[in-house]
Amino acid sequence: MTHPHPEHGHVVVDVDERPERPLHRPADGPPPPPLAGEEAGGPPAGTVGPIGSIGIPGLSRPTAIVDEEPGRIVDEDASSEAALPAHAIVNNDGSVTLPLRAPRELQIRSATRGVRSQRFDQLTFHRLNGADLRAIVAAAPASRSAVMLARSARQREPVMNALFDVLDGEDIADAVKVVESFFGIGRPTGR
């Protein structure tokens, strides 16, 4: 049995065989009387209440919520590439190049190359492997995001730590989305 729920834009579907009763009470009226075997104010014995504890007033029996708005349909088979930022570029090898909205420049010193200036206007992220995941988990909690980005972008951690500190917040959020996309359903990398 289905009942429209105009306040929330979806339909409430009863999934048990209990007798019909009003699912919604007027704002100024009392709650509907309990059904046989149902305690006042709680779900019937042996049930867990509304699915997902969504708390629809006056609804205490198991339900399924069906969304009738086509713009809200979730495609569980969609590629994780859909979760990528719009300006991200998927490369032939499965890596993803992310142009930065706010490019940054760092001064980098090394024993072999001395001090050099390096401009970061894009980062290319690759799928993570077990060693990468182990390094991320072993990092201090405050450093995990930077370590994750360093491992995926194949940058040395001190360089990524410095870059992370000056990156725009929107670029960091986009970079995290790219790395997270590797954990969903995605296209094979050819390896």
N, C-alpha and C positions, 0 to 999 in steps of 0.2 A: 504494500500500500504506500503510495506517495502523497506527500503533503507539501504544498508550496511554502517557502519560507521567504516572504517578500523583503524582510529586513536585511537578509544576508545574500540575496541573489542566487540562491541555489535551492534544490529540492531535497527534502528529508525523506529517506526511504526506510520504512520499518523492516527489520530483518528478523523479527520473531513473529509468532502467531498469537500474540496477546490481543485481547479485545480492543476495539477502537476506542480512543478517548482523545479529547482535544490536546494537541501538542503545545499550543501556545495559549497563555492566559492573558486576558486584558491587563494592562499595566496597573489598573486600580483594583483588580479582582483577586480573590484568593487562589491558591494553587489548586489544580484538579485533585479530586479525591484519589487516594491510592487504590490500585487494583488489587484483587485477591493475591496474597503472597508477596505484596509489595509493602515495604515500610514507608511511612510518611517521610518525605524529604530525602529519600535515598533510592538507589536502584533496587530492582526486584532481587530477592535472594537468588544467589547463584549467577548473577551477572556482574559486569564490571562498570556499568554506567555508560555514558555516551562515548563512542569511539573517539580516541584521541583527547578525551576530556575537554571537548570544545565548549561545554557548558552552555548549551542552548537552553534558556529558561523553560521550565516545565517539561523537559524531555529527559526521561531517566531510563529508557530502555535502549538496548543496543540498536544502533542505527548506522546506515551508510549515507554519506553525503555525496550527492551527485551534482556537479557544477554544470549549469546550463549555459554559461557564457563561453562561446567558442574561443575567445581570446585567452582563456585560462586553462586550456587543455595542455597537459604535460606529455610530451612524447618520450617515453622511457627508452626508446631505441635510438634516440637522436645521438649523433656523434658528439663527442666532447669538444670538438672544434667549435660548436655553437657557443660554448662557454668562453671562448677566447675574446679578448678585446677586439673591437671592429678593425683597428689598425694593425693588428698582429698579422704576420705573414707566415704561412705554413710552408716549410721548405720540402724539397723532394725527399730528403732523408728522414723526415718526420720531426726534425727540430723546428722551433718556432722563433722567428726573429721579431723582436718587439722594438719598434722605433720609440724612443723616449720623447715624451711631450716637452720635457725640460732637460735638454742635454747638459752634461756636467763635464768639467775638466779636472783631472787630478794631477798632482806632481808626485811621481813615483820614483823611489830610490832603490837601486839594487846594486849588489857588489860587482856584478859583471857589466851592467849597462850604465851605471851612474844615475844621475837624476835626469828624468825625462818627463815631458808633459804628455798625458794621454787623454784624448777627448772621448767621451762616451755619449754617442748620439743614438745608439741602439745596442741591444743585448740579444744574443742568440741563446735560447734555452734548449736543453737536450733532456731526454728521458733519464730518470734516476735509476741506479742499480742498487743492489744490496749494500755495497760498501758506502755508497752515498747516504742511504737511509740510516746506516749505523752511525756515520759521522754526524748526521743531523740530530739523532736521538742522544748522542753522547755530548753534544754542545750544551752549554748553559742555557736555561730557558730563555733568557733575554737575547741570546745570540742565534737562536734556531732559525729565524726567518732569514737572516743574513747568510748563515751557513747553507741553508737550503738553496738560496738564489746563487751563491758562489758555486756550489756543486753542480747545479743544473746549467749555469752559464759557463762552466769550466774556467772560472776565474780563481786566482789565489785568494784565500780567505782574507788576508790583510787588505788586499785591494778592494774586495767586495765590502768589507766592514767600513772602509773609508767612503766608498761610493754610496753605500746604503745610508750613511749618516747625512749625506748631502742630496740624495735623490728626493724628488718631489713625491709627496704622499700618493698622488694619483698614479705615478709611474710604479711605485712600490706595489700598490694594489693591483695594477695590471700585470706586473711580473708574477705576483703570487697566483693570480688567475691562470696564467700560462702554465706554471708548474703544476698547479692543481689539475689542469686539463689532462695531464699525462696519467693521472690515476683513474680516469673514467674510461669509457669505451672510446677507443681512438683508432686511427688508422695504423697499420703496422709500419714499422720503421725500415723494413727490408733487411733486417739482420737476423 
